[in-house]
Amino acid sequence: MDNKRRDFIKNSAIAGAGLLVMPSVVFAGESSFIEDAIVKEDLFLLDMVHHNPGETKTESKFTDPAFLKSYGYGAKVFFLFEAAQFGIDWNTLDRAVFPTDSDGEKWIAEKKAILNREYNKTKQVGLSVYCMLDMLVFPTALVEKHKTEMCNSAGKIDITKPFTQQAVKSLLEQMFDTYPQLDGLVIRTGETYLQDAPHHTGGSPVVNGLADHVVLLNILREVVCVQRNKKLFYRTWDISRFHPLPKHYLEVTNQVSAHDNLYFSIKHTIVDFWRMGVDSNRPAWGSFDSFWIDEASKYGVPFNPCLGIGKHKQIVEVQCQREYEGKASHPNYIAKGVIDRFKELENLPSPQCLNEFKKSGLFAGVWTWSRGGGWGGPYTKYELWPELNAYVMAQWAKHPAKTEKDIFKGFCKMKGVPETQVDDFHKLCLLSADGVFKGNYSAMGNVFINWTRDDKAFGLHFLESSFKHIVEQNKVDAYLAEKEEAASIWNEIRLLSGKILFANAEETTFLKASCEYGFLKYSFFAAAWNVLLRYYEQNYRGKTDYEQLRSYIKDYDDKWNKWKIFTEINAYSPTLYSLEADFFGNKVGLKDTVDKIRVLVE
């Protein structure tokens, strides 16, 4: 995939205590699984609200440390722009970075006051304080002044340069000296967000190859883990290599000595928080040199194969408000699949879920993103669906011997759902995972995995290669039937929603509204696929049925109007999707494609 396409998909509006376990010796490339392990209930349990960069912060009960404490969390992870790196003045390295009375100095002082207040509030309720920060990010003035000492010939900050390493060490020392509340750091290197950092610049430290991770990791390990005796969670997240593929994970981590304070943080999915039917005839993971959108679309999305290998302890990242799957605008109960396997993973070798990975001597905890991720909408002020996922994940991490269903019943009791309605509500939630999977993705695989994300839906620009395969395999009817099946599942969900009552009347009303929203959304998606795929098939075969396409377009328009009107008249409805999108000057939204077809057939 070229960089422009990758960037578009990304940017379009796209603490606890302790160690787990029984120690075990793990050799490079081998899994560390103990079939009869007794899992101790002292896993790390962290949470973070992922605010949309450049937008107003998300309003959420999950930003309240007292609420997190009540759910059993042991730590709060502060998001990127709440990180300590933006509240230090750099005077110990270079007093000229933020001159007295400059805009930068004032900005830093304001940020420092905010961070101290929020960190203190978190410590006061007994939670550990971690902040996630992008590396390498430094004050713009520092980089400009020392450009030849910090940057390579392409102008990118280079971790192999001595002054850059000195700056990293200074950054770490300043953060811990300025904010003694910090219990450790979460490091991200795979992407760099600067939207809310007007006086800073930076980029990924990996400019010379994966060996750059090793250089950075060894600096971080020495300063954070050894000298400061703080926790370090190093995220493996990147685009296509370190995060998804065992050979690259081991290439990096085998060059870093294990330490009691060092953990690697890995998403439970091989790529981003996506799903897709897994091809049973896929090549072995070792044969890939990279694995990203195209590979996931073709071969599927299993549990991350890097979990359970190597010599370092690992925590697992779980997104509770999935950005590619509706963002809490409708039910999407992913907790069951994360704990006990998603249906598309049933025939794959272990581990494919947390109940299997917990047997590993490397498993050290769970990090939930209770809210956020991605960009833009859809927006809703109600937190029912991400709260459900976060509750089940948190309670499982606290008590990993408990079943998902027992934990789910605890959520129902807390919400005042009558015992006679619990099974119906559980069925509704399980159906939502199937409805999202078949509506967004495919059990048959081979669908461009990002054809919809956030509050966007795209057209043939991204779906064309998938449609070519579908037509050549004579599976058009099967794929369209799957989208209709998704709509039928959502119809069942909305009918079930009428049987469920919460103690809070507003939550009951939102439950029904969000299920109706989901039904309208996936009914529209099915209608849109009828237009797009039938048009592509007919064009591919050189025989256009204008009457049929006009009929599909009419259904598409009707379904869109119903969805749109619902969001306008229902006060509890999440915001509507947008069908228009721009990709470097090209119109690539769903509406853009359908309007072109409309002109051809009318």
C-alpha positions in Angstrom: 0.0 0.0 0.0 1.4 3.4 -0.9 1.9 6.1 1.8 -0.9 8.3 0.6 -3.5 5.6 0.8 -2.3 4.6 4.3 -2.4 8.2 5.5 -5.9 8.7 4.1 -7.2 5.6 5.9 -5.6 6.9 9.1 -6.7 10.5 8.9 -10.1 10.5 7.1 -13.1 11.8 9.1 -10.3 8.0 9.4 -1.7 0.0 37.4 -2.5 -1.9 39.1 -0.1 -4.0 40.8 2.0 -6.7 40.0 3.1 -9.5 37.9 1.0 -12.3 36.8 2.2 -15.7 37.4 4.3 -18.6 37.4 7.7 -17.9 35.9 8.8 -20.0 33.0 11.7 -20.1 30.6 10.8 -19.0 27.1 13.1 -19.5 24.2 13.2 -17.2 21.2 10.2 -17.9 18.9 8.5 -20.2 21.3 5.2 -19.6 23.1 5.2 -19.7 26.9 2.0 -21.6 27.8 1.4 -23.5 31.0 -1.7 -25.6 30.4 -2.4 -26.1 34.1 -1.3 -22.7 35.3 -3.0 -21.1 38.3 -3.7 -17.6 37.2 -3.2 -15.1 40.0 -5.7 -12.3 40.2 -3.1 -9.5 40.3 -2.9 -8.4 36.7 -2.3 -4.9 35.6 -5.6 -3.2 34.8 -5.2 0.1 33.0 -7.7 2.4 31.3 -7.4 5.4 28.9 -9.9 7.7 27.2 -8.5 8.3 23.7 -9.6 11.9 22.9 -10.0 12.8 19.3 -6.8 14.8 18.4 -7.6 18.4 17.6 -11.2 18.3 18.9 -12.9 19.1 22.2 -12.0 16.4 24.8 -14.4 13.5 25.1 -16.8 14.0 28.1 -16.9 10.7 29.9 -17.3 9.1 33.3 -14.1 7.2 32.5 -12.0 10.3 32.9 -13.0 10.4 36.6 -10.4 8.5 38.6 -13.0 7.7 41.3 -15.2 6.0 38.7 -12.2 3.9 37.4 -11.4 2.9 41.0 -15.0 1.8 41.5 -14.7 -0.5 38.5 -11.6 -2.1 39.9 -9.0 -0.4 37.7 -5.5 0.0 39.2 -4.3 2.8 36.9 -5.2 5.6 34.6 -3.3 6.2 31.4 -3.3 9.9 30.4 -3.7 10.5 26.7 -1.0 11.9 24.5 -1.6 15.6 25.1 -2.1 15.0 28.8 1.5 13.6 28.9 4.2 15.0 31.1 6.4 15.7 28.1 4.2 18.8 27.4 4.6 20.2 30.9 8.4 20.5 31.2 10.4 23.6 30.4 13.7 22.0 29.2 15.8 24.5 31.3 18.1 21.7 32.5 19.2 21.0 28.9 18.8 24.4 27.1 17.3 27.4 28.8 16.7 29.1 25.4 14.1 26.5 24.3 11.2 28.4 26.1 12.4 32.0 26.7 10.9 33.9 29.6 7.5 35.4 28.8 7.3 33.6 25.5 4.1 32.0 24.2 5.8 28.7 24.6 6.7 29.3 28.3 3.2 30.4 29.1 1.7 27.4 27.4 4.0 25.0 29.3 3.1 26.7 32.6 -0.6 26.3 32.0 -0.1 22.7 31.0 2.0 22.0 34.1 -0.8 23.3 36.3 -3.4 21.1 34.6 -1.2 18.0 34.7 -0.4 18.4 38.4 -4.1 18.8 39.2 -5.2 15.8 37.2 -2.2 13.6 38.3 -2.8 14.5 42.0 -6.5 13.7 41.7 -5.7 10.3 40.3 -3.1 9.5 43.0 -5.6 10.6 45.7 -8.0 7.8 44.9 -5.2 5.2 44.9 -4.7 4.7 41.2 -1.3 4.5 39.5 -0.5 7.3 37.1 0.8 6.6 33.6 0.9 8.8 30.6 1.2 7.8 26.9 3.6 9.8 24.9 4.7 9.7 21.3 8.4 9.4 20.6 10.3 11.1 19.3 8.6 14.5 20.1 10.6 17.5 21.2 10.1 21.3 21.4 10.3 22.7 17.9 12.9 25.3 19.1 15.2 22.6 20.4 15.1 20.6 17.1 15.6 23.7 15.0 18.6 24.9 17.1 20.2 21.4 17.0 19.0 20.2 13.7 22.4 18.9 12.4 22.9 17.1 15.8 19.4 15.5 15.9 18.2 14.9 12.3 19.4 12.8 9.4 19.8 14.1 5.8 16.1 13.8 5.2 15.3 16.1 8.1 13.9 13.3 10.4 14.9 13.1 14.0 17.4 10.2 14.3 17.7 8.2 17.5 21.1 7.0 16.6 22.6 10.5 16.9 24.3 11.2 20.3 22.5 14.5 20.9 19.1 12.9 20.2 19.9 10.3 22.8 21.0 12.9 25.2 17.7 14.8 24.6 15.7 11.6 25.2 17.4 11.0 28.5 16.9 14.7 29.5 13.2 14.4 28.6 12.8 11.3 30.8 14.6 12.9 33.7 12.7 16.2 33.5 9.4 14.3 33.5 10.1 12.3 36.5 11.7 15.2 38.4 8.8 17.5 37.6 6.0 15.0 38.2 6.8 12.6 41.0 3.2 11.4 40.7 4.3 9.3 37.6 4.5 5.6 38.2 5.7 5.0 34.7 5.3 5.7 31.0 3.5 4.2 28.0 5.5 4.7 24.8 4.0 4.9 21.3 6.3 5.0 18.2 4.0 3.9 15.4 2.2 7.2 14.8 2.8 10.8 15.8 0.0 13.2 16.7 0.8 16.9 17.0 -2.6 18.5 16.7 -2.7 19.8 20.2 1.0 20.5 20.7 1.6 23.9 19.0 5.2 24.2 20.3 6.5 20.7 19.5 7.5 18.6 16.5 8.6 15.1 15.9 8.1 11.7 14.3 8.7 8.0 14.6 12.1 7.0 15.9 12.3 4.2 13.3 14.0 5.9 10.4 16.9 3.5 9.8 15.0 0.2 10.3 13.7 -1.8 13.3 17.1 -1.6 15.0 16.1 1.9 16.0 13.6 0.4 18.4 16.4 -1.4 20.1 18.4 1.8 20.6 15.4 3.6 22.0 14.3 0.7 24.2 17.7 0.3 25.8 17.8 4.0 26.7 14.3 3.8 28.1 15.0 0.6 30.0 18.1 2.1 31.7 16.5 5.4 32.7 12.9 4.4 33.5 13.2 0.8 34.7 16.7 0.7 36.2 17.6 4.2 37.4 14.1 5.4 38.3 12.5 2.0 39.2 9.3 3.0 37.2 7.2 0.9 34.9 7.7 1.1 31.2 5.0 -0.2 28.8 6.4 -0.1 25.2 3.7 -0.4 22.6 4.5 -2.5 19.6 1.9 -0.7 17.5 3.2 0.2 14.0 2.1 0.0 10.4 2.7 -3.6 9.3 5.9 -5.1 10.9 6.8 -4.9 14.6 3.2 -5.3 15.8 1.8 -8.1 13.7 4.7 -10.4 12.8 6.5 -12.7 15.3 9.8 -12.6 13.4 10.0 -8.8 13.6 8.8 -8.7 17.2 11.5 -11.2 18.2 14.1 -9.4 16.1 13.6 -6.3 18.3 12.8 -7.7 21.7 15.5 -10.4 21.8 18.0 -7.6 21.8 16.6 -6.1 25.0 17.2 -7.6 28.4 14.1 -8.5 30.4 13.4 -6.4 33.5 10.7 -6.6 36.2 9.6 -3.1 35.2 9.5 -3.6 31.4 6.4 -4.7 29.5 5.4 -4.8 25.9 1.9 -3.6 25.1 0.1 -5.3 22.2 -3.3 -5.0 20.6 -5.2 -8.3 20.8 -5.6 -8.2 17.0 -2.9 -8.8 14.5 -3.4 -5.4 13.0 -5.7 -2.6 14.1 -9.0 -3.3 16.0 -10.6 -5.0 12.9 -12.2 -8.3 12.1 -12.3 -10.4 9.0 -12.9 -14.0 8.1 -9.6 -15.9 8.3 -8.4 -17.7 5.2 -7.6 -21.3 6.1 -5.2 -21.5 3.2 -3.2 -18.4 4.1 0.6 -18.5 4.0 2.4 -19.1 7.3 3.0 -15.9 9.4 6.7 -16.4 8.9 6.4 -15.9 5.2 5.2 -12.3 5.5 7.6 -9.4 5.7 4.7 -7.0 6.4 1.0 -7.4 7.3 -1.4 -4.5 7.0 -4.7 -3.5 5.4 -4.3 -5.4 2.1 -3.1 -8.6 3.9 -5.8 -8.4 6.6 -8.5 -7.8 4.0 -7.3 -10.9 2.1 -6.2 -13.3 4.8 -8.2 -12.2 7.9 -7.6 -10.9 11.4 -6.6 -13.5 14.0 -5.5 -13.0 17.6 -2.1 -11.3 17.6 0.6 -14.0 17.0 3.1 -12.0 18.9 1.2 -12.5 22.2 2.8 -15.3 24.2 6.2 -15.4 22.5 9.7 -14.1 23.5 11.0 -13.4 27.0 9.2 -10.2 28.0 6.0 -9.7 29.9 3.0 -8.4 27.9 -0.2 -6.5 28.4 -3.1 -6.6 26.0 -4.8 -3.6 24.5 -8.6 -3.7 24.0 -10.7 -1.0 22.4 -14.1 -0.8 23.9 -15.5 1.8 21.5 -14.3 0.4 18.2 -13.6 3.2 15.7 -14.2 1.0 12.6 -17.5 -0.4 13.9 -19.8 2.4 14.9 -18.0 4.0 17.9 -20.7 3.3 20.5 -23.5 4.5 18.3 -25.1 1.0 18.5 -24.4 -2.2 20.4 -21.1 -3.9 19.5 -20.3 -6.4 22.3 -16.7 -7.3 21.6 -15.8 -8.4 25.1 -17.1 -12.0 24.6 -15.0 -12.5 21.5 -11.8 -11.0 23.1 -12.2 -13.3 26.1 -13.5 -16.5 24.5 -12.7 -16.2 20.7 -14.6 -14.5 18.0 -16.5 -16.9 15.8 -14.2 -16.5 12.8 -11.3 -17.7 15.0 -12.9 -21.0 16.1 -10.7 -23.3 14.0 -7.4 -21.6 14.5 -4.6 -22.8 16.9 -4.4 -21.4 20.4 -4.1 -18.7 21.6 -7.0 -16.8 19.9 -8.4 -15.1 23.0 -7.5 -14.0 26.5 -8.8 -17.2 28.2 -6.2 -19.0 26.2 -3.4 -16.4 26.5 -3.9 -16.2 30.3 -2.1 -19.6 30.4 1.1 -17.9 29.3 3.7 -17.0 31.8 4.1 -13.7 29.9 0.6 -12.4 30.4 0.7 -9.4 32.7 -2.6 -7.6 32.3 -5.2 -5.7 30.3 -5.3 -2.1 29.0 -8.7 -0.9 28.0 -9.4 2.1 25.8 -12.9 2.7 27.3 -13.7 5.6 25.0 -12.2 6.9 21.7 -9.8 6.0 19.0 -10.0 7.1 15.4 -11.2 10.4 14.2 -14.5 12.3 14.1 -17.9 10.7 14.8 -20.4 9.3 15.0 -21.0 11.1 18.3 -23.2 10.2 21.2 -23.3 11.4 24.8 -24.4 8.0 26.1 -21.8 5.5 27.1 -23.8 2.3 27.6 -22.1 0.2 25.0 -18.4 1.0 25.7 -19.2 0.9 29.4 -20.5 -2.7 29.0 -17.3 -3.8 27.2 -15.1 -2.0 29.7 -16.9 -3.5 32.6 -16.7 -7.0 31.4 -13.0 -6.7 30.4 -12.1 -5.0 33.7 -13.9 -7.6 35.8 -12.4 -10.5 33.8 -8.9 -9.0 34.3 -9.6 -8.8 38.1 -11.1 -12.3 38.2 -9.9 -14.2 35.1 -11.4 -17.5 36.4 -14.9 -16.1 36.1 -16.9 -16.7 32.9 -18.0 -14.0 30.6 -21.6 -14.7 31.2 -21.3 -14.4 35.0 -19.5 -11.1 34.6 -22.2 -10.0 32.2 -24.9 -10.8 34.8 -23.0 -8.6 37.2 -23.3 -5.7 34.8 -27.0 -6.3 34.4 -27.5 -6.4 38.2 -25.6 -3.1 38.5 -27.8 -1.5 35.8 -31.0 -2.8 37.3 -32.0 -5.2 34.5 -34.5 -7.7 35.9 -33.3 -11.3 36.1 -36.0 -12.4 33.7 -34.5 -10.1 31.0 -30.8 -10.9 31.3 -30.8 -13.8 28.8 -32.6 -11.6 26.2 -30.1 -8.8 26.8 -27.2 -11.2 26.5 -28.6 -12.6 23.3 -29.0 -9.0 22.0 -25.4 -8.3 22.8 -24.0 -11.5 21.2 -26.1 -10.8 18.1 -24.6 -7.4 17.8 -21.1 -8.9 17.4 -22.4 -11.1 14.5 -24.4 -8.2 13.0 -21.3 -5.9 13.0 -19.1 -8.6 11.6 -21.3 -9.5 8.7 -22.3 -5.9 8.0 -18.9 -4.4 8.1 -16.7 -7.3 7.1 -17.3 -10.8 5.9 -17.1 -14.4 7.1 -15.8 -15.2 3.6 -13.0 -12.7 3.8 -11.7 -10.7 0.9 -13.4 -7.4 1.6 -11.4 -4.2 1.8 -11.3 -3.9 5.6 -11.5 -0.1 5.8 -14.4 0.5 3.4 -16.1 2.1 6.4 -14.6 3.7 9.5 -15.5 6.4 12.0 -18.6 8.1 10.5 -17.5 7.5 6.9 -18.5 5.0 4.2 -16.4 4.8 1.0 -17.2 3.7 -2.5 -15.6 1.8 -5.3 -12.2 3.5 -5.0 -11.4 1.2 -2.1 -13.8 -1.7 -2.8 -13.0 -2.3 -6.5 -10.2 -4.9 -5.9 -12.4 -6.8 -3.5 -15.3 -6.7 -5.9 -13.1 -8.0 -8.7 -12.2 -11.1 -6.6 -15.9 -11.6 -5.6 -17.1 -11.5 -9.2 -14.3 -13.7 -10.5 -15.1 -16.3 -7.8 -18.9 -16.1 -8.7 -19.8 -15.2 -5.2 -21.7 -12.0 -5.7 -25.0 -13.5 -4.5 -23.3 -15.0 -1.4 -21.7 -11.6 -0.3 -24.9 -9.7 -0.9 -26.9 -12.3 1.0 -24.5 -11.9 3.9 -25.2 -8.1 4.0 -28.9 -8.8 4.0 -28.4 -11.3 6.8 -26.6 -8.6 8.8 -29.7 -6.4 8.3 -31.9 -9.2 9.5 -29.8 -9.7 12.6 -30.2 -6.0 13.4 -33.9 -6.3 13.0 -33.9 -9.1 15.6 -31.7 -6.9 17.8 -34.1 -3.9 17.7 -37.1 -6.2 18.5 -35.2 -7.6 21.5 -34.4 -4.1 22.7 -38.1 -3.5 23.3 -38.0 -6.3 26.0 -35.1 -4.8 28.1 -35.5 -2.3 30.9 -32.7 -0.6 32.8 -33.3 1.1 36.2 -32.3 4.4 34.5 -35.0 5.4 32.1 -32.7 7.4 29.9 -30.5 4.3 29.3 -33.5 2.3 28.4 -34.5 4.9 25.8 -31.0 5.1 24.4 -30.8 1.3 24.3 -33.8 1.3 22.0 -32.7 4.3 19.9 -29.2 2.9 19.4 -30.6 -0.5 18.3 -32.9 1.2 15.8 -29.9 3.2 14.6 -28.0 0.0 14.1 -30.8 -1.5 12.1 -31.2 1.5 9.9 -27.4 1.7 9.4 -26.9 -1.9 8.4 -30.1 -2.0 6.2 -28.6 1.0 4.4 -25.2 -0.8 4.1 -27.0 -3.8 2.5 -28.8 -1.5 0.0 -25.5 0.3 -0.8 -23.7 -3.0 -1.5 -26.6 -4.0 -3.8 -25.9 -0.9 -5.9 -22.1 -1.1 -5.8 -21.5 -4.8 -6.3 -24.3 -5.4 -8.8 -23.1 -2.4 -10.9 -19.5 -3.6 -10.7 -20.5 -7.2 -11.7 -22.5 -5.9 -14.7 -19.8 -3.6 -15.8 -17.2 -6.3 -15.4 -19.3 -8.7 -17.6 -20.2 -6.0 -20.1 -23.9 -6.3 -19.6 -25.8 -3.6 -17.7 -29.3 -4.1 -16.4 -30.5 -0.5 -16.1 -33.9 -1.3 -14.6 -32.4 -3.4 -11.9 -29.8 -0.8 -11.0 -32.5 1.9 -10.8 -34.4 -0.3 -8.4 -31.4 -0.8 -6.2 -30.7 3.0 -6.2 -34.3 3.7 -5.2 -33.9 1.3 -2.3 -30.6 2.9 -1.4 -32.2 6.4 -1.4 -35.2 5.1 0.7 -32.9 3.5 3.3 -30.7 6.5 3.5 -33.6 8.9 4.0 -35.1 6.7 6.8 -31.7 6.7 8.6 -31.2 10.4 8.1 -34.7 11.3 9.3 -34.3 9.1 12.4 -31.2 10.9 13.4 -32.9 14.3 13.0 -36.1 13.6 15.0 -34.8 11.2 17.7 -33.1 13.1 20.5 -31.3 10.0 21.7 -29.9 9.1 18.2 -26.2 9.3 17.6 -25.1 11.5 14.7 -25.4 10.4 11.1 -22.6 9.1 8.9 -21.2 11.1 6.0 -21.1 9.6 2.6 -18.7 12.0 1.1 -14.9 11.8 1.3 -11.9 13.3 -0.4 -8.7 11.4 -1.2 -6.0 13.8 -2.4 -8.4 15.6 -4.6 -10.4 12.5 -5.6 -14.0 12.0 -4.5 -14.1 8.6 -3.0 -17.2 8.6 -0.7 -20.1 6.2 -1.1 -22.3 9.0 -2.4 -19.7 9.9 -5.0 -19.7 6.4 -6.5 -23.5 6.0 -6.3 -24.1 9.4 -8.0 -21.9 8.4 -10.9 -23.9 5.2 -11.3 -27.1 7.2 -11.0 -26.1 9.4 -13.9 -25.3 6.3 -16.0 -28.7 4.6 -15.5 -31.2 7.4 -15.3 
